[in-house]
Structure formats: structure tokens, C-alpha cells
Amino acid sequence: MTDERAVELLRAHRVRLVETPPPELPPEERSAMDRVWDEAVRANPALFDGPVAALTGLTWEEGHGLVLSWTRTSYRLRALRQVPGATAWLPSLFVSVVQPTDDGRLLVGRAAAWTAAPGRWQLPGGTVEPPVAGDDLDLAALRRHAARELAEETGSDTRPEALTLGLATRGGNGSVGVVFLAPPCPASSLYERHAALADAETAQGRDPEFDRIALVGSPDALAALGGPHADYLAPVVRDFAEAGA
């Protein structure tokens, strides 16, 4: 079960990102991290220790501007969350997309068995990756990443420019998600696009990231979906439903 009461909805008019140096890992924490990560990979060989942007701070500036400090690390660092007493772990920085339908519902997806959170219901989205040298990590980069995740998980062809900044979420562990709003789309089209994506992935010998999608218009409809939910999901669904009421 997730504790949605620990999730904050942050109303930001703009988002600014600032890169900071990575944390220093004490030798004993590095060893514990490697041990936990190796155990996780043995349990799920699909896990990949790729580059990731982790959150190092959150502040506000004048005019409802949200400042997110971040650093370059890899997925392996997340293993420190499972090490009692570890001090060098960092919260995640991720993007999510609210994809509404013409009739006022929104799309949620269930993560496939091979993902890091099998069976979990969530919005389309994913952890932010650091840019290549010379590029900036800014709101435009987050928007492009969100559009790419939406396409990879649902089959959507929404352009990044069509996504608007909605809000941000902060969970009980400090992880922050920047939420974008996509243009409304007919429900039938969303199902058709995901089915076409799933067929294409299966033809390539792969399973889609979302093994199922659903459309929900209220927290009660969301609660009826079996399985775990991302901690931010119920608060975002409730906020979306209240805004449309």
C-alpha cells in the first residue's frame, strides 16, 4: 500500500533546474549499495544501471517558481534506500503525463512484470535522464522526455510542444515528479494506440512497459483497480477530478 497522505501537490508556474556535484559515498555504504543492487539484478535481470538525474534539493523563488537541484548518478544509487542507516541516498526526479479523454477521464497504466515496479498503476512517465555534455536539463528537456515516455508507454504521437506544465508532486521519500498535461483524446483512440503498440512490441519479442491501461475519472474508480499504485497517483487523480467538477 502507498501512503497518499505523504504526497504534496506543488503548484508551480515555472520550473528551473540547477546541476550540483554528486554526493560522496562512504566506503561502507558503497559496498552495501553494490551488494543490494547485485541481489536486485539477480532477481530481475532486466534492471539496468543506466545514467539518471537524482534530486539534491527543492526551493521556491519569487512568483511560484520551483527550483529543482539535481546531480548525475545511476540507478544503482537507489539501492541505498534499502540499506538501514544509509545517508548518501537521493530522492528520484521524474516526469509524468496526465492524458485526459474527451469525456473527462484520464489514462493510467499498469507496469509490466519486467519493470522496476511490476504491477504498479501509474501515469505515463519515467525517471529523468541527465543530458549529454553541452546540453541543458531544463523545462523544455523535461517536456521532451515526458512526450517520449508517453509515446513509448501508450503509443501516443503527442508533440512535446503540446504538453503544458501542470504541477509537481513530492512523495514521502522526497522524490519529485514534474507533471505535464496532454491535450484531450478520444478514449477509443487511446485504447487503439496502446493495442497497436503492444502488438508491435510483441512482434519484436518484447513485452510493452504497460501490460494494461485503464481510464479513470475519480479516486473511487482508481481504487477499484487491483494492485499497488504509485504514491502520487490518487492525489493527482483527485485533483484532476476536482478541477473538472
Residue pairs with C-beta under 8 A, 6 or more apart in sequence:
1 228
2 228
2 229
2 230
2 231
2 233
2 234
3 172
3 231
4 231
4 232
4 233
4 234
4 235
6 171
6 172
6 231
7 169
7 170
7 171
7 172
7 231
7 232
7 235
8 169
8 170
9 167
9 168
9 169
9 235
9 236
9 239
10 66
10 167
10 168
10 169
10 170
10 176
11 64
11 167
12 64
12 65
12 66
12 165
12 167
12 168
13 63
13 64
13 65
13 165
14 63
14 64
14 65
14 66
14 139
14 165
15 65
15 66
15 67
15 68
15 139
15 142
15 165
15 168
15 178
16 61
16 65
16 66
16 67
16 68
16 138
16 139
17 67
17 68
17 69
17 70
17 136
17 137
17 138
17 139
17 142
18 67
18 68
18 69
18 70
19 69
19 70
19 71
19 72
19 137
20 56
20 57
20 69
20 70
20 71
21 71
22 71
22 72
22 73
23 56
23 71
23 88
23 90
24 88
25 33
25 88
26 87
26 88
29 80
29 83
29 86
29 87
29 88
32 79
32 80
32 83
32 86
33 76
33 77
33 79
33 80
33 83
33 86
34 76
34 79
36 79
36 80
36 82
36 83
37 49
37 76
37 79
40 47
40 79
41 47
44 114
44 116
46 114
46 115
47 75
47 116
48 75
49 74
49 75
49 76
50 74
50 75
50 129
51 72
51 73
51 74
51 129
51 130
52 73
52 74
52 75
52 77
52 92
52 127
52 128
52 129
52 130
53 70
53 71
53 72
53 73
53 93
53 127
53 128
53 129
53 130
53 137
54 70
54 71
54 73
54 77
54 90
54 91
54 92
54 93
55 68
55 69
55 70
55 90
55 91
55 92
55 93
55 174
55 175
55 176
56 69
56 70
56 71
56 90
57 67
57 68
57 69
58 66
58 67
58 68
58 69
58 170
58 176
59 67
59 69
60 66
60 67
61 67
66 168
68 93
68 176
68 178
70 93
70 128
70 130
70 137
71 90
72 130
73 90
75 127
77 88
77 89
77 90
78 89
78 92
80 86
80 88
80 89
81 89
81 173
83 89
91 171
91 173
91 174
91 175
91 176
92 127
92 175
92 176
93 127
93 128
93 175
93 176
93 177
93 178
94 125
94 126
94 127
94 128
94 175
94 176
94 177
94 178
95 125
95 126
95 128
95 142
95 145
95 146
95 149
95 177
95 178
95 179
95 180
96 122
96 123
96 124
96 125
96 146
96 169
96 177
96 178
96 179
96 180
96 232
96 236
97 123
97 124
97 125
97 146
97 147
97 149
97 150
97 163
97 179
97 180
97 181
97 182
98 106
98 123
98 166
98 179
98 180
98 181
98 182
98 236
98 240
99 106
99 107
99 123
99 124
99 150
99 154
99 156
99 182
99 185
99 190
100 106
100 107
100 181
100 182
100 184
100 185
100 240
101 107
101 184
101 185
101 186
101 187
101 190
101 215
102 184
102 185
102 186
102 187
103 187
103 217
104 217
104 244
105 187
105 215
105 216
105 217
105 221
106 123
106 215
106 216
106 217
106 237
106 240
107 123
107 124
107 154
107 190
107 213
107 214
107 215
108 121
108 122
108 123
108 213
108 214
108 215
108 216
108 222
108 225
108 233
108 237
109 121
109 122
109 123
109 124
109 153
109 154
109 209
109 210
109 212
109 213
109 214
110 119
110 120
110 121
110 210
110 211
110 212
110 213
110 214
110 225
110 227
111 117
111 118
111 119
111 120
111 121
111 122
111 209
111 210
111 211
112 118
112 207
112 208
112 209
112 210
112 211
113 119
113 207
113 211
114 207
115 209
117 228
117 230
119 227
119 228
120 227
120 228
120 229
120 230
121 214
121 222
121 225
121 227
121 228
121 229
121 230
121 233
122 229
122 230
122 233
123 179
123 230
123 232
123 233
123 236
124 149
124 150
124 153
124 154
124 156
124 210
125 146
125 149
125 150
125 153
125 177
126 145
126 149
126 153
128 137
128 142
128 145
129 145
130 137
131 137
131 141
135 141
139 165
139 178
140 160
142 178
142 180
143 160
143 161
143 163
143 180
144 160
146 160
146 163
146 178
146 180
147 156
147 158
147 159
147 160
147 162
147 163
150 156
150 158
150 182
151 157
151 158
152 209
153 208
153 209
153 210
154 190
154 193
154 194
154 197
154 210
154 213
155 193
155 194
155 196
155 197
156 182
156 185
156 190
156 193
157 193
158 182
158 183
162 182
162 183
163 180
163 181
163 182
164 180
164 181
165 178
165 179
165 180
165 181
166 179
166 180
166 181
167 179
167 239
168 176
168 177
168 178
168 179
169 176
169 177
169 179
169 232
169 235
169 236
170 176
171 177
171 231
171 232
172 231
177 232
179 236
187 215
190 213
190 215
191 213
194 208
194 210
194 213
197 208
198 208
201 207
201 208
202 208
214 225
216 222
216 225
216 237
217 241
218 237
218 238
218 241
219 234
219 237
219 238
219 241
222 229
222 233
222 234
222 237
223 234
